[in-house]
Amino acid sequence: MPSKKFMSAVTAFAVLFSSCTNLSDKKAEQTAAHTVPSYVLQSNIYEVNVRQYTPEGTFKAFEANLPRLKEMGAEILWFMPITPISKADRKGVLGSYYAVADYTAVNPEFGTMDDWKSLVNKAHELGFKVITDWVANHTGADNRWIQSNPDFFVKKADGTLAFAFDWSDTRDLNFWNPVLHDSMINAMKFWLTETKIDGFRCDVAMEVPRSFWQKCIAELKTVKPDIFMLAEGDVAWLHDAGFHASYGWDGFAKMKKVAKGEASPKVLDTVLRHLDETYNPNYIKMYFTSNHDENSWNKADYETMPGEIHAPFAVLSQTWKNTLPLIYSGQEEPFLDSISFFYKDTITFGKYQRAAFYKTLLALRKSTPALAVDAAYTKLQSSNDEAVFAYTREKGGKKVLVIFNLSNKPQTTKLQGAIAGETQNIFANKHEHLTDGQDFTLAPWGYLVYSY
C-alpha cells in the first residue's frame, strides 16, 4: 500500500499542476484560505498542560488559574490533548496524550465532559478563546476504531498495524480511505458544536495529506466560520490548505544557535527571507522559546536560553514579523525543569517571577496595531550587526522600535534609518525623545522596546 507521504506527494503534484493551468483560481483559493479571524491579529497563545498544571491535574483545578492568566494578558488557551489515552502499549505510567483512545470523549484523568464544558464556558466569559490539540495522523494502540473500522489503519506486510518513528504506543491512520476523512471531520465537528471550542492545534499536520486538510478545514468553517487553525509543521503548503498559522521551527532553531554563540544575529534574516520567498504573504508563524516538546525533550528554555538569555528571545517571539507568540505552561514562573510526558510531574507555581515581564509584552502587543500580525516590518542596519539586531513594526500610524544585543558583551550602536520621534520606553516605563543616528547602549543580552 502506498505510504501517506507518497499520497501527499501525489496530491501536491496534482495541486501544483492545477495551479499552473489556472493561476487566477489558485490565487483566489489562497486568499479565501487565509481569511484570519480578527481576534488573532494582535493575540497570543498560552499552552496548557492540564496533567502537570496543578497537583490535582484536572479541569476544575486549572479553572482557578483563569483570572491570573487573564491578568497577565493570555488570550488563546491551547489545551494539549484532552481525549482518553490508550492503555495498550502505553508508555510510562500515564501514557502520552497523543495516543488517542477515543476522539469524542474526555480523559477521565482530567474530569468529565461536563467539567470540560464548564471550563470552556468560564474561559469564554473571561474573554479567552479555547483551542484543543487534535491528533489526526495516528491513534493510540487500542483506539475504538481499531475494532469498529480496521480499514482506517495502515497495515504492515505481516498484517499488523503500523506506527511511525518510535511511537510504539500509536497506530497510523490510512488516509486513502475516504470514510476515515468523514469520520475524522465529524469528530472534530463534535467538539465545535458540543463544547463550543474555537479551533484546533493539529499535531504533526504535515504528515497528514493536504487534500484532507483542505476538505476538513472548509467543512469546519461551515460550523464555525471564525475557527482558528494552527498547524504543527513548518512548510508553506499548510497555509495554502487553510491553516492560519504554523510553527516557527526554523526561527526557533536559529534563535538557539544565536543563544549558544554559534551564529550571529544575521542568521535570523535568513529565516524571514525563506518565508518571504516560499510562503504566501498572509502567513502567520507561531514563535516561542519553549513548548511541550522542546521542554520535555530538549530542555527549553532553561538550558537552551538560560538565565538572562531568555528575555531577548521572548521579546523577539512577541514582536517579530508575522508572529503569533506562544508561552508554555510554567514559563511565567519560571519552572526551570523538564516536565514529564508519561508521568505525573507537577509544575511548581508561587512566585510568578516572569509574569510582569510577559504582562508588559502582551499588553503592548494588544494595545498597538504596530505589533499586529499584518503590521509592516523593516529591518534596521546597525553599526555592529554581528551582535545587534533591530527592526521596526508599523501600522495605522503607530510604530514600535525593537533593538537587541544578542551577545554576551556590552554594545553601543547606531542604527541606520528613520527612528526620530517621541516614544515610550516600554520596559523603563518612561518617555524618551529619539533622534536619528543616536547611540544606544545595551547590556549583554539586553533589549530596548520603544512605542511611538
Protein Blocks (a to p, Z undefined) as FASTA:
>chain_A
ZZfklmmmmmmmmmmmmmmmmmmlmmmmmmmmmmccfklmmgccddddfklmpmnopakl
mmmmmmmmmmnopabdcdddfbdcdfehpahjkopfklcfbfkbccfklocfklmmmmmm
mmmmnopacdddddfkbccfkbfklmmmmmlpccdfkopacdehjllkbccddfkbmklm
mmmmmmmmmmmmmnopabdcdehkllpcfklmmmmmmmmmmmmmmbccddedjdfklmmn
opabdcdfklmmmmmmmmnopacfklmmmmmmmmmmmmcfkbccdddfbdfklmmmnopa
klmmgcjlmmmmmmmmmmmghiacdddehklmpccddddfkbccdddehklmmlmmmmmm
mmmmmmpmklgfklccdddddfblklpccddddeehiacddddddbfbdcddddedjfbd
cdddfklopacdddehiacdddehiacdddZZ
